Amino acid sequence: MNLDNQLSILREHESDCYTICLMILRSEEMAARAAKKALLQLWTHEAFMQMDPSERPGVLKSVSIRWALEFRKSAGRC
């Protein structure tokens, strides 16, 4: 898969990723950072890029939640 296709796939899910992170974190700054990490992880997740488009939202949700919770956990340490 070429880079343009990968970018297109991530752009399709960028808003949903941020929205999930924002709902959990309630901070625009932290949500943006968590969403960036989630999207970067998905960028290198070859199976995500190759899977059927109808299956991607579930994976996106899992990865987004994982990163948001990681950011929330690390914010609690400060």
PEHU-V503382 format. One record per backbone hydrogen bond with DSSP energy under -1.0 kcal/mol. CO is the residue of the C=O (numbers start at 1). NH is the residue of the N-H. E is the energy in kcal/mol with one decimal. If there is no record, write none. Layout:
co-><CO & CO>
nh-><NH & NH>
e-><E & E>
//
This chain:
co-><2 & 3 & 4 & 5 & 6 & 7 & 8 & 13 & 14 & 15 & 16 & 17 & 18 & 19 & 20 & 21 & 22 & 27 & 28 & 29 & 30 & 31 & 32 & 33 & 34 & 35 & 36 & 37 & 38 & 39 & 40 & 44 & 45 & 46 & 47 & 52 & 55 & 56 & 57 & 58 & 59 & 60 & 61 & 62 & 63 & 64 & 65 & 66 & 67 & 68 & 69 & 70 & 71 & 72>
nh-><6 & 7 & 8 & 9 & 10 & 11 & 12 & 17 & 18 & 19 & 20 & 21 & 22 & 23 & 24 & 25 & 26 & 31 & 32 & 33 & 34 & 35 & 36 & 37 & 38 & 39 & 40 & 41 & 42 & 43 & 44 & 46 & 49 & 50 & 51 & 55 & 59 & 60 & 61 & 62 & 63 & 64 & 65 & 66 & 67 & 68 & 69 & 70 & 71 & 72 & 73 & 74 & 75 & 76>
e-><-2.0 & -2.8 & -2.2 & -2.2 & -2.4 & -2.7 & -1.7 & -2.4 & -2.3 & -2.5 & -2.4 & -2.2 & -2.8 & -2.3 & -1.5 & -2.9 & -2.7 & -2.8 & -2.3 & -2.0 & -2.8 & -2.8 & -2.0 & -2.0 & -2.5 & -2.9 & -2.4 & -2.2 & -2.3 & -2.0 & -1.1 & -1.3 & -1.6 & -1.7 & -1.7 & -2.3 & -1.2 & -3.1 & -2.5 & -2.0 & -2.6 & -2.7 & -2.6 & -2.3 & -2.3 & -2.5 & -2.7 & -1.9 & -2.4 & -2.5 & -2.5 & -2.3 & -2.1 & -1.4>
//
